[in-house]
Amino acid sequence: ARRFRYEAPAGNIGINIGVAAPMAYFPFSGWKNSFFGDLHGQGRDAIEFYTDKKVVVERWAREHSRKF
């Protein structure tokens, strides 16, 4: 799953959660022609027009989580 999140050609990915829905402050759009909303670029998204952004929402068991 950790390798998949970096290699998958998708804008939103959910790992070990029921629905791959990001928090409200993340953009809800994909990398290709998928988009939900009125305006395609607002604020930071308009500036970062040429980047491929990815939102990953994941939950890991404590023994598998990283220790920072």
N, CA, C and O atoms as a Tripos MOL2 file, in Angstrom:
@<TRIPOS>MOLECULE
protein
  272   271    68     0     0
PROTEIN
NO_CHARGES

@<TRIPOS>ATOM
      1 N           0.8180   -1.1880    0.0000 N.3       1 ALA1
      2 CA          0.0000    0.0000    0.0000 C.3       1 ALA1
      3 C           0.8650    1.2560    0.0000 C.2       1 ALA1
      4 O           0.5240    2.2420   -0.6540 O.2       1 ALA1
      5 N           1.9700    1.2310    0.7180 N.am      2 ARG2
      6 CA          2.8310    2.4190    0.7460 C.3       2 ARG2
      7 C           3.4760    2.6610   -0.6100 C.2       2 ARG2
      8 O           3.6660    3.8120   -1.0030 O.2       2 ARG2
      9 N           3.8080    1.6190   -1.3160 N.am      3 ARG3
     10 CA          4.3580    1.7690   -2.6660 C.3       3 ARG3
     11 C           3.2670    2.2290   -3.6320 C.2       3 ARG3
     12 O           3.5140    3.0620   -4.5040 O.2       3 ARG3
     13 N           2.0730    1.6890   -3.4750 N.am      4 PHE4
     14 CA          0.9480    2.0270   -4.3480 C.3       4 PHE4
     15 C           0.6200    3.5140   -4.2960 C.2       4 PHE4
     16 O           0.3160    4.1090   -5.3300 O.2       4 PHE4
     17 N           0.6750    4.1250   -3.1140 N.am      5 ARG5
     18 CA          0.3040    5.5370   -2.9920 C.3       5 ARG5
     19 C           1.2140    6.4450   -3.7880 C.2       5 ARG5
     20 O           0.7860    7.5170   -4.2140 O.2       5 ARG5
     21 N           2.4590    6.0470   -4.0010 N.am      6 TYR6
     22 CA          3.3750    6.8610   -4.7960 C.3       6 TYR6
     23 C           3.2610    6.5840   -6.2890 C.2       6 TYR6
     24 O           3.4930    7.4780   -7.1020 O.2       6 TYR6
     25 N           2.9090    5.3600   -6.6590 N.am      7 GLU7
     26 CA          2.9150    4.9700   -8.0650 C.3       7 GLU7
     27 C           1.5540    5.0380   -8.7470 C.2       7 GLU7
     28 O           1.4950    5.0060   -9.9760 O.2       7 GLU7
     29 N           0.4710    5.1300   -8.0050 N.am      8 ALA8
     30 CA         -0.8670    5.1400   -8.6040 C.3       8 ALA8
     31 C          -1.1310    6.4750   -9.2950 C.2       8 ALA8
     32 O          -0.9110    7.5340   -8.7060 O.2       8 ALA8
     33 N          -1.6020    6.4300  -10.5420 N.am      9 PRO9
     34 CA         -1.9090    7.6760  -11.2600 C.3       9 PRO9
     35 C          -3.2970    8.1970  -10.8860 C.2       9 PRO9
     36 O          -4.2200    8.1730  -11.7000 O.2       9 PRO9
     37 N          -3.4320    8.6640   -9.6510 N.am     10 ALA10
     38 CA         -4.7280    9.1310   -9.1590 C.3      10 ALA10
     39 C          -4.5430   10.3780   -8.3160 C.2      10 ALA10
     40 O          -3.4840   10.5880   -7.7240 O.2      10 ALA10
     41 N          -5.5720   11.1990   -8.2650 N.am     11 GLY11
     42 CA         -5.5190   12.4250   -7.4800 C.3      11 GLY11
     43 C          -5.9220   12.2410   -6.0330 C.2      11 GLY11
     44 O          -5.4470   12.9800   -5.1700 O.2      11 GLY11
     45 N          -6.7850   11.2760   -5.7370 N.am     12 ASN12
     46 CA         -7.2240   10.9860   -4.3720 C.3      12 ASN12
     47 C          -7.1180    9.4940   -4.1330 C.2      12 ASN12
     48 O          -7.6060    8.6970   -4.9340 O.2      12 ASN12
     49 N          -6.4870    9.1120   -3.0380 N.am     13 ILE13
     50 CA         -6.3060    7.7040   -2.6900 C.3      13 ILE13
     51 C          -6.6740    7.5270   -1.2280 C.2      13 ILE13
     52 O          -6.3040    8.3500   -0.3910 O.2      13 ILE13
     53 N          -7.3990    6.4630   -0.9140 N.am     14 GLY14
     54 CA         -7.7140    6.1290    0.4700 C.3      14 GLY14
     55 C          -7.1310    4.7730    0.8080 C.2      14 GLY14
     56 O          -7.3330    3.8090    0.0690 O.2      14 GLY14
     57 N          -6.4080    4.6850    1.9200 N.am     15 ILE15
     58 CA         -5.7830    3.4340    2.3490 C.3      15 ILE15
     59 C          -6.2660    3.1270    3.7590 C.2      15 ILE15
     60 O          -6.1240    3.9490    4.6640 O.2      15 ILE15
     61 N          -6.8290    1.9600    3.9400 N.am     16 ASN16
     62 CA         -7.3380    1.4980    5.2320 C.3      16 ASN16
     63 C          -8.4210    2.4140    5.7990 C.2      16 ASN16
     64 O          -8.5390    2.5590    7.0160 O.2      16 ASN16
     65 N          -9.2130    3.0320    4.9180 N.am     17 ILE17
     66 CA        -10.3480    3.8500    5.3410 C.3      17 ILE17
     67 C         -11.5420    3.4750    4.4820 C.2      17 ILE17
     68 O         -11.3780    2.8790    3.4180 O.2      17 ILE17
     69 N         -12.7250    3.8110    4.9260 N.am     18 GLY18
     70 CA        -13.9370    3.4330    4.2010 C.3      18 GLY18
     71 C         -14.1400    4.1930    2.9070 C.2      18 GLY18
     72 O         -14.4960    3.5990    1.8890 O.2      18 GLY18
     73 N         -13.9200    5.4920    2.9320 N.am     19 VAL19
     74 CA        -14.1500    6.3460    1.7670 C.3      19 VAL19
     75 C         -12.9090    7.2030    1.5480 C.2      19 VAL19
     76 O         -12.3760    7.8020    2.4830 O.2      19 VAL19
     77 N         -12.4620    7.2510    0.3040 N.am     20 ALA20
     78 CA        -11.2590    8.0450   -0.0120 C.3      20 ALA20
     79 C         -11.6220    9.5110   -0.1830 C.2      20 ALA20
     80 O         -11.4290   10.0760   -1.2590 O.2      20 ALA20
     81 N         -12.1410   10.1270    0.8600 N.am     21 ALA21
     82 CA        -12.5400   11.5340    0.8130 C.3      21 ALA21
     83 C         -11.5890   12.3410    1.6850 C.2      21 ALA21
     84 O         -11.4880   12.0860    2.8850 O.2      21 ALA21
     85 N         -10.8940   13.3040    1.1070 N.am     22 PRO22
     86 CA         -9.9620   14.1130    1.8930 C.3      22 PRO22
     87 C         -10.6900   15.1140    2.7820 C.2      22 PRO22
     88 O         -11.9020   15.2970    2.6670 O.2      22 PRO22
     89 N          -9.9460   15.7500    3.6590 N.am     23 MET23
     90 CA        -10.5020   16.8090    4.4990 C.3      23 MET23
     91 C         -10.9670   17.9530    3.6070 C.2      23 MET23
     92 O         -10.5430   18.0460    2.4550 O.2      23 MET23
     93 N         -11.8190   18.8120    4.1110 N.am     24 ALA24
     94 CA        -12.4350   19.8610    3.2970 C.3      24 ALA24
     95 C         -11.4320   20.8380    2.7060 C.2      24 ALA24
     96 O         -11.7170   21.4290    1.6650 O.2      24 ALA24
     97 N         -10.2800   21.0340    3.3170 N.am     25 TYR25
     98 CA         -9.3260   22.0150    2.8120 C.3      25 TYR25
     99 C          -8.4250   21.4740    1.7070 C.2      25 TYR25
    100 O          -7.6120   22.2300    1.1750 O.2      25 TYR25
    101 N          -8.5330   20.2000    1.3390 N.am     26 PHE26
    102 CA         -7.8010   19.6500    0.2010 C.3      26 PHE26
    103 C          -8.6530   19.7710   -1.0580 C.2      26 PHE26
    104 O          -9.8780   19.6870   -0.9670 O.2      26 PHE26
    105 N          -8.0460   19.9660   -2.2330 N.am     27 PRO27
    106 CA         -8.8280   20.0320   -3.4720 C.3      27 PRO27
    107 C          -9.4100   18.6620   -3.8020 C.2      27 PRO27
    108 O          -8.7910   17.6340   -3.5300 O.2      27 PRO27
    109 N         -10.5850   18.6560   -4.3820 N.am     28 PHE28
    110 CA        -11.2130   17.3980   -4.7760 C.3      28 PHE28
    111 C         -11.2220   17.3290   -6.2950 C.2      28 PHE28
    112 O         -12.2380   17.5940   -6.9380 O.2      28 PHE28
    113 N         -10.0960   16.9760   -6.8480 N.am     29 SER29
    114 CA         -9.9790   16.8160   -8.2970 C.3      29 SER29
    115 C          -8.9570   15.7400   -8.5830 C.2      29 SER29
    116 O          -8.2140   15.3190   -7.6970 O.2      29 SER29
    117 N          -8.9240   15.3000   -9.8200 N.am     30 GLY30
    118 CA         -8.0020   14.2500  -10.2040 C.3      30 GLY30
    119 C          -6.8990   14.7640  -11.1030 C.2      30 GLY30
    120 O          -6.6770   15.9700  -11.2080 O.2      30 GLY30
    121 N          -6.2130   13.8410  -11.7480 N.am     31 TRP31
    122 CA         -5.0950   14.2000  -12.6170 C.3      31 TRP31
    123 C          -5.5190   14.3320  -14.0650 C.2      31 TRP31
    124 O          -4.8180   14.9640  -14.8550 O.2      31 TRP31
    125 N          -6.6160   13.7670  -14.4200 N.am     32 LYS32
    126 CA         -7.0250   13.7840  -15.8330 C.3      32 LYS32
    127 C          -8.1750   14.7710  -16.0040 C.2      32 LYS32
    128 O          -7.9980   15.9530  -15.7120 O.2      32 LYS32
    129 N          -9.3170   14.3440  -16.4530 N.am     33 ASN33
    130 CA        -10.4440   15.2540  -16.6660 C.3      33 ASN33
    131 C         -11.4690   15.2230  -15.5390 C.2      33 ASN33
    132 O         -12.5460   15.8050  -15.6730 O.2      33 ASN33
    133 N         -11.1570   14.5550  -14.4320 N.am     34 SER34
    134 CA        -12.1180   14.4870  -13.3360 C.3      34 SER34
    135 C         -12.0080   15.7360  -12.4660 C.2      34 SER34
    136 O         -10.9090   16.2030  -12.1660 O.2      34 SER34
    137 N         -13.1480   16.2610  -12.0700 N.am     35 PHE35
    138 CA        -13.1860   17.4560  -11.2190 C.3      35 PHE35
    139 C         -14.5820   17.6090  -10.6440 C.2      35 PHE35
    140 O         -15.5690   17.3070  -11.3140 O.2      35 PHE35
    141 N         -14.6700   18.0730   -9.4130 N.am     36 PHE36
    142 CA        -15.9580   18.3430   -8.7860 C.3      36 PHE36
    143 C         -15.9090   19.7510   -8.2150 C.2      36 PHE36
    144 O         -15.1120   20.0300   -7.3200 O.2      36 PHE36
    145 N         -16.7480   20.6320   -8.7200 N.am     37 GLY37
    146 CA        -16.7780   22.0010   -8.2320 C.3      37 GLY37
    147 C         -17.0370   22.9890   -9.3560 C.2      37 GLY37
    148 O         -17.2590   22.5960  -10.5010 O.2      37 GLY37
    149 N         -17.0080   24.2760   -9.0230 N.am     38 ASP38
    150 CA        -17.2840   25.3260   -9.9990 C.3      38 ASP38
    151 C         -16.0370   25.8170  -10.7180 C.2      38 ASP38
    152 O         -16.0450   25.9790  -11.9380 O.2      38 ASP38
    153 N         -14.9750   26.0530   -9.9740 N.am     39 LEU39
    154 CA        -13.7580   26.6160  -10.5520 C.3      39 LEU39
    155 C         -12.6240   25.6040  -10.4620 C.2      39 LEU39
    156 O         -12.4320   24.9720   -9.4230 O.2      39 LEU39
    157 N         -11.8830   25.4500  -11.5360 N.am     40 HIS40
    158 CA        -10.8140   24.4500  -11.5530 C.3      40 HIS40
    159 C          -9.5710   24.9160  -10.8170 C.2      40 HIS40
    160 O          -8.8220   24.0860  -10.3010 O.2      40 HIS40
    161 N          -9.3320   26.2000  -10.7530 N.am     41 GLY41
    162 CA         -8.1440   26.6770  -10.0550 C.3      41 GLY41
    163 C          -8.4690   27.8250   -9.1300 C.2      41 GLY41
    164 O          -8.9640   28.8630   -9.5700 O.2      41 GLY41
    165 N          -8.1960   27.6480   -7.8590 N.am     42 GLN42
    166 CA         -8.4050   28.7150   -6.8890 C.3      42 GLN42
    167 C          -7.1520   28.8110   -6.0260 C.2      42 GLN42
    168 O          -6.6290   27.7920   -5.5740 O.2      42 GLN42
    169 N          -6.6770   30.0090   -5.8000 N.am     43 GLY43
    170 CA         -5.5570   30.2220   -4.8980 C.3      43 GLY43
    171 C          -4.3180   29.4580   -5.2960 C.2      43 GLY43
    172 O          -3.7730   29.6510   -6.3830 O.2      43 GLY43
    173 N          -3.8820   28.6000   -4.4200 N.am     44 ARG44
    174 CA         -2.6470   27.8450   -4.6330 C.3      44 ARG44
    175 C          -2.7420   26.9180   -5.8440 C.2      44 ARG44
    176 O          -1.7510   26.7360   -6.5500 O.2      44 ARG44
    177 N          -3.9160   26.3260   -6.1000 N.am     45 ASP45
    178 CA         -4.0720   25.4480   -7.2580 C.3      45 ASP45
    179 C          -3.8540   26.1980   -8.5620 C.2      45 ASP45
    180 O          -3.3190   25.6290   -9.5140 O.2      45 ASP45
    181 N          -4.2510   27.4480   -8.6270 N.am     46 ALA46
    182 CA         -4.0420   28.2290   -9.8430 C.3      46 ALA46
    183 C          -2.5600   28.4970  -10.0680 C.2      46 ALA46
    184 O          -2.1120   28.5420  -11.2130 O.2      46 ALA46
    185 N          -1.8000   28.6750   -9.0070 N.am     47 ILE47
    186 CA         -0.3580   28.9120   -9.1230 C.3      47 ILE47
    187 C           0.3700   27.6350   -9.5150 C.2      47 ILE47
    188 O           1.2920   27.6750  -10.3310 O.2      47 ILE47
    189 N          -0.0240   26.5210   -8.9540 N.am     48 GLU48
    190 CA          0.6460   25.2470   -9.2140 C.3      48 GLU48
    191 C          -0.0250   24.5000  -10.3710 C.2      48 GLU48
    192 O          -0.2890   23.3020  -10.2720 O.2      48 GLU48
    193 N          -0.2930   25.1980  -11.4410 N.am     49 PHE49
    194 CA         -1.0320   24.6470  -12.5760 C.3      49 PHE49
    195 C          -0.3320   23.4530  -13.2080 C.2      49 PHE49
    196 O          -1.0020   22.5180  -13.6470 O.2      49 PHE49
    197 N           0.9800   23.4560  -13.2680 N.am     50 TYR50
    198 CA          1.7170   22.4160  -13.9770 C.3      50 TYR50
    199 C           2.2030   21.2860  -13.0780 C.2      50 TYR50
    200 O           3.0910   20.5340  -13.4800 O.2      50 TYR50
    201 N           1.6660   21.1450  -11.9100 N.am     51 THR51
    202 CA          2.0760   20.0660  -11.0180 C.3      51 THR51
    203 C           0.9850   19.0080  -10.9410 C.2      51 THR51
    204 O          -0.1890   19.2990  -11.1680 O.2      51 THR51
    205 N           1.3720   17.7930  -10.6220 N.am     52 ASP52
    206 CA          0.4300   16.7060  -10.3670 C.3      52 ASP52
    207 C           0.3960   16.4820   -8.8650 C.2      52 ASP52
    208 O           1.3010   15.8700   -8.2980 O.2      52 ASP52
    209 N          -0.6480   16.9780   -8.2280 N.am     53 LYS53
    210 CA         -0.7760   16.8420   -6.7860 C.3      53 LYS53
    211 C          -1.5540   15.5760   -6.4600 C.2      53 LYS53
    212 O          -2.3910   15.1250   -7.2410 O.2      53 LYS53
    213 N          -1.2680   15.0180   -5.3050 N.am     54 LYS54
    214 CA         -1.9340   13.7970   -4.8730 C.3      54 LYS54
    215 C          -2.2570   13.9190   -3.3920 C.2      54 LYS54
    216 O          -1.4010   14.3030   -2.5960 O.2      54 LYS54
    217 N          -3.4780   13.5980   -3.0250 N.am     55 VAL55
    218 CA         -3.8920   13.5710   -1.6270 C.3      55 VAL55
    219 C          -4.0030   12.1190   -1.2100 C.2      55 VAL55
    220 O          -4.7250   11.3450   -1.8390 O.2      55 VAL55
    221 N          -3.2990   11.7400   -0.1580 N.am     56 VAL56
    222 CA         -3.3500   10.3780    0.3610 C.3      56 VAL56
    223 C          -3.8690   10.4530    1.7900 C.2      56 VAL56
    224 O          -3.2580   11.0960    2.6440 O.2      56 VAL56
    225 N          -4.9910    9.7990    2.0490 N.am     57 VAL57
    226 CA         -5.5520    9.6990    3.3900 C.3      57 VAL57
    227 C          -5.3890    8.2510    3.8040 C.2      57 VAL57
    228 O          -5.8900    7.3500    3.1320 O.2      57 VAL57
    229 N          -4.6900    8.0210    4.9100 N.am     58 GLU58
    230 CA         -4.4130    6.6420    5.3030 C.3      58 GLU58
    231 C          -4.4510    6.4910    6.8140 C.2      58 GLU58
    232 O          -4.2820    7.4570    7.5580 O.2      58 GLU58
    233 N          -4.6720    5.2730    7.2460 N.am     59 ARG59
    234 CA         -4.6710    4.9370    8.6610 C.3      59 ARG59
    235 C          -3.9450    3.6050    8.8070 C.2      59 ARG59
    236 O          -4.3150    2.6190    8.1710 O.2      59 ARG59
    237 N          -2.9250    3.5780    9.6330 N.am     60 TRP60
    238 CA         -2.1340    2.3730    9.8490 C.3      60 TRP60
    239 C          -2.2330    1.9620   11.3150 C.2      60 TRP60
    240 O          -2.4010    2.7960   12.2040 O.2      60 TRP60
    241 N          -2.1240    0.6600   11.5420 N.am     61 ALA61
    242 CA         -2.0780    0.1720   12.9170 C.3      61 ALA61
    243 C          -0.8270    0.7360   13.5880 C.2      61 ALA61
    244 O           0.1620    1.0120   12.9090 O.2      61 ALA61
    245 N          -0.8560    0.9080   14.8900 N.am     62 ARG62
    246 CA          0.2480    1.5560   15.5980 C.3      62 ARG62
    247 C           1.5840    0.8460   15.3570 C.2      62 ARG62
    248 O           2.6070    1.5200   15.2360 O.2      62 ARG62
    249 N           1.6110   -0.4640   15.2840 N.am     63 GLU63
    250 CA          2.8770   -1.1810   15.0870 C.3      63 GLU63
    251 C           3.4560   -0.9770   13.6900 C.2      63 GLU63
    252 O           4.6410   -1.2280   13.4720 O.2      63 GLU63
    253 N           2.6270   -0.5220   12.7320 N.am     64 HIS64
    254 CA          3.1080   -0.2730   11.3770 C.3      64 HIS64
    255 C           3.3670    1.2040   11.1030 C.2      64 HIS64
    256 O           3.8840    1.5540   10.0420 O.2      64 HIS64
    257 N           3.0200    2.0610   12.0320 N.am     65 SER65
    258 CA          3.1850    3.4950   11.7880 C.3      65 SER65
    259 C           4.6340    3.9090   12.0070 C.2      65 SER65
    260 O           5.3940    3.2600   12.7260 O.2      65 SER65
    261 N           4.9800    5.0030   11.3670 N.am     66 ARG66
    262 CA          6.3370    5.5270   11.5070 C.3      66 ARG66
    263 C           6.4810    6.2310   12.8480 C.2      66 ARG66
    264 O           5.5200    6.7800   13.3860 O.2      66 ARG66
    265 N           7.6820    6.2040   13.3680 N.am     67 LYS67
    266 CA          7.9660    6.8990   14.6200 C.3      67 LYS67
    267 C           8.7800    8.1390   14.2890 C.2      67 LYS67
    268 O           9.9110    8.0430   13.8130 O.2      67 LYS67
    269 N           8.1950    9.3020   14.5440 N.am     68 PHE68
    270 CA          8.8870   10.5610   14.2580 C.3      68 PHE68
    271 C           9.4020   11.1710   15.5360 C.2      68 PHE68
    272 O          10.0150   12.2370   15.5090 O.2      68 PHE68
@<TRIPOS>BOND
     1     1     2 1
     2     2     3 1
     3     3     4 2
     4     3     5 am
     5     5     6 1
     6     6     7 1
     7     7     8 2
     8     7     9 am
     9     9    10 1
    10    10    11 1
    11    11    12 2
    12    11    13 am
    13    13    14 1
    14    14    15 1
    15    15    16 2
    16    15    17 am
    17    17    18 1
    18    18    19 1
    19    19    20 2
    20    19    21 am
    21    21    22 1
    22    22    23 1
    23    23    24 2
    24    23    25 am
    25    25    26 1
    26    26    27 1
    27    27    28 2
    28    27    29 am
    29    29    30 1
    30    30    31 1
    31    31    32 2
    32    31    33 am
    33    33    34 1
    34    34    35 1
    35    35    36 2
    36    35    37 am
    37    37    38 1
    38    38    39 1
    39    39    40 2
    40    39    41 am
    41    41    42 1
    42    42    43 1
    43    43    44 2
    44    43    45 am
    45    45    46 1
    46    46    47 1
    47    47    48 2
    48    47    49 am
    49    49    50 1
    50    50    51 1
    51    51    52 2
    52    51    53 am
    53    53    54 1
    54    54    55 1
    55    55    56 2
    56    55    57 am
    57    57    58 1
    58    58    59 1
    59    59    60 2
    60    59    61 am
    61    61    62 1
    62    62    63 1
    63    63    64 2
    64    63    65 am
    65    65    66 1
    66    66    67 1
    67    67    68 2
    68    67    69 am
    69    69    70 1
    70    70    71 1
    71    71    72 2
    72    71    73 am
    73    73    74 1
    74    74    75 1
    75    75    76 2
    76    75    77 am
    77    77    78 1
    78    78    79 1
    79    79    80 2
    80    79    81 am
    81    81    82 1
    82    82    83 1
    83    83    84 2
    84    83    85 am
    85    85    86 1
    86    86    87 1
    87    87    88 2
    88    87    89 am
    89    89    90 1
    90    90    91 1
    91    91    92 2
    92    91    93 am
    93    93    94 1
    94    94    95 1
    95    95    96 2
    96    95    97 am
    97    97    98 1
    98    98    99 1
    99    99   100 2
   100    99   101 am
   101   101   102 1
   102   102   103 1
   103   103   104 2
   104   103   105 am
   105   105   106 1
   106   106   107 1
   107   107   108 2
   108   107   109 am
   109   109   110 1
   110   110   111 1
   111   111   112 2
   112   111   113 am
   113   113   114 1
   114   114   115 1
   115   115   116 2
   116   115   117 am
   117   117   118 1
   118   118   119 1
   119   119   120 2
   120   119   121 am
   121   121   122 1
   122   122   123 1
   123   123   124 2
   124   123   125 am
   125   125   126 1
   126   126   127 1
   127   127   128 2
   128   127   129 am
   129   129   130 1
   130   130   131 1
   131   131   132 2
   132   131   133 am
   133   133   134 1
   134   134   135 1
   135   135   136 2
   136   135   137 am
   137   137   138 1
   138   138   139 1
   139   139   140 2
   140   139   141 am
   141   141   142 1
   142   142   143 1
   143   143   144 2
   144   143   145 am
   145   145   146 1
   146   146   147 1
   147   147   148 2
   148   147   149 am
   149   149   150 1
   150   150   151 1
   151   151   152 2
   152   151   153 am
   153   153   154 1
   154   154   155 1
   155   155   156 2
   156   155   157 am
   157   157   158 1
   158   158   159 1
   159   159   160 2
   160   159   161 am
   161   161   162 1
   162   162   163 1
   163   163   164 2
   164   163   165 am
   165   165   166 1
   166   166   167 1
   167   167   168 2
   168   167   169 am
   169   169   170 1
   170   170   171 1
   171   171   172 2
   172   171   173 am
   173   173   174 1
   174   174   175 1
   175   175   176 2
   176   175   177 am
   177   177   178 1
   178   178   179 1
   179   179   180 2
   180   179   181 am
   181   181   182 1
   182   182   183 1
   183   183   184 2
   184   183   185 am
   185   185   186 1
   186   186   187 1
   187   187   188 2
   188   187   189 am
   189   189   190 1
   190   190   191 1
   191   191   192 2
   192   191   193 am
   193   193   194 1
   194   194   195 1
   195   195   196 2
   196   195   197 am
   197   197   198 1
   198   198   199 1
   199   199   200 2
   200   199   201 am
   201   201   202 1
   202   202   203 1
   203   203   204 2
   204   203   205 am
   205   205   206 1
   206   206   207 1
   207   207   208 2
   208   207   209 am
   209   209   210 1
   210   210   211 1
   211   211   212 2
   212   211   213 am
   213   213   214 1
   214   214   215 1
   215   215   216 2
   216   215   217 am
   217   217   218 1
   218   218   219 1
   219   219   220 2
   220   219   221 am
   221   221   222 1
   222   222   223 1
   223   223   224 2
   224   223   225 am
   225   225   226 1
   226   226   227 1
   227   227   228 2
   228   227   229 am
   229   229   230 1
   230   230   231 1
   231   231   232 2
   232   231   233 am
   233   233   234 1
   234   234   235 1
   235   235   236 2
   236   235   237 am
   237   237   238 1
   238   238   239 1
   239   239   240 2
   240   239   241 am
   241   241   242 1
   242   242   243 1
   243   243   244 2
   244   243   245 am
   245   245   246 1
   246   246   247 1
   247   247   248 2
   248   247   249 am
   249   249   250 1
   250   250   251 1
   251   251   252 2
   252   251   253 am
   253   253   254 1
   254   254   255 1
   255   255   256 2
   256   255   257 am
   257   257   258 1
   258   258   259 1
   259   259   260 2
   260   259   261 am
   261   261   262 1
   262   262   263 1
   263   263   264 2
   264   263   265 am
   265   265   266 1
   266   266   267 1
   267   267   268 2
   268   267   269 am
   269   269   270 1
   270   270   271 1
   271   271   272 2
@<TRIPOS>SUBSTRUCTURE
     1 ALA1         2 RESIDUE 1 A ALA
     2 ARG2         6 RESIDUE 1 A ARG
     3 ARG3        10 RESIDUE 1 A ARG
     4 PHE4        14 RESIDUE 1 A PHE
     5 ARG5        18 RESIDUE 1 A ARG
     6 TYR6        22 RESIDUE 1 A TYR
     7 GLU7        26 RESIDUE 1 A GLU
     8 ALA8        30 RESIDUE 1 A ALA
     9 PRO9        34 RESIDUE 1 A PRO
    10 ALA10       38 RESIDUE 1 A ALA
    11 GLY11       42 RESIDUE 1 A GLY
    12 ASN12       46 RESIDUE 1 A ASN
    13 ILE13       50 RESIDUE 1 A ILE
    14 GLY14       54 RESIDUE 1 A GLY
    15 ILE15       58 RESIDUE 1 A ILE
    16 ASN16       62 RESIDUE 1 A ASN
    17 ILE17       66 RESIDUE 1 A ILE
    18 GLY18       70 RESIDUE 1 A GLY
    19 VAL19       74 RESIDUE 1 A VAL
    20 ALA20       78 RESIDUE 1 A ALA
    21 ALA21       82 RESIDUE 1 A ALA
    22 PRO22       86 RESIDUE 1 A PRO
    23 MET23       90 RESIDUE 1 A MET
    24 ALA24       94 RESIDUE 1 A ALA
    25 TYR25       98 RESIDUE 1 A TYR
    26 PHE26      102 RESIDUE 1 A PHE
    27 PRO27      106 RESIDUE 1 A PRO
    28 PHE28      110 RESIDUE 1 A PHE
    29 SER29      114 RESIDUE 1 A SER
    30 GLY30      118 RESIDUE 1 A GLY
    31 TRP31      122 RESIDUE 1 A TRP
    32 LYS32      126 RESIDUE 1 A LYS
    33 ASN33      130 RESIDUE 1 A ASN
    34 SER34      134 RESIDUE 1 A SER
    35 PHE35      138 RESIDUE 1 A PHE
    36 PHE36      142 RESIDUE 1 A PHE
    37 GLY37      146 RESIDUE 1 A GLY
    38 ASP38      150 RESIDUE 1 A ASP
    39 LEU39      154 RESIDUE 1 A LEU
    40 HIS40      158 RESIDUE 1 A HIS
    41 GLY41      162 RESIDUE 1 A GLY
    42 GLN42      166 RESIDUE 1 A GLN
    43 GLY43      170 RESIDUE 1 A GLY
    44 ARG44      174 RESIDUE 1 A ARG
    45 ASP45      178 RESIDUE 1 A ASP
    46 ALA46      182 RESIDUE 1 A ALA
    47 ILE47      186 RESIDUE 1 A ILE
    48 GLU48      190 RESIDUE 1 A GLU
    49 PHE49      194 RESIDUE 1 A PHE
    50 TYR50      198 RESIDUE 1 A TYR
    51 THR51      202 RESIDUE 1 A THR
    52 ASP52      206 RESIDUE 1 A ASP
    53 LYS53      210 RESIDUE 1 A LYS
    54 LYS54      214 RESIDUE 1 A LYS
    55 VAL55      218 RESIDUE 1 A VAL
    56 VAL56      222 RESIDUE 1 A VAL
    57 VAL57      226 RESIDUE 1 A VAL
    58 GLU58      230 RESIDUE 1 A GLU
    59 ARG59      234 RESIDUE 1 A ARG
    60 TRP60      238 RESIDUE 1 A TRP
    61 ALA61      242 RESIDUE 1 A ALA
    62 ARG62      246 RESIDUE 1 A ARG
    63 GLU63      250 RESIDUE 1 A GLU
    64 HIS64      254 RESIDUE 1 A HIS
    65 SER65      258 RESIDUE 1 A SER
    66 ARG66      262 RESIDUE 1 A ARG
    67 LYS67      266 RESIDUE 1 A LYS
    68 PHE68      270 RESIDUE 1 A PHE
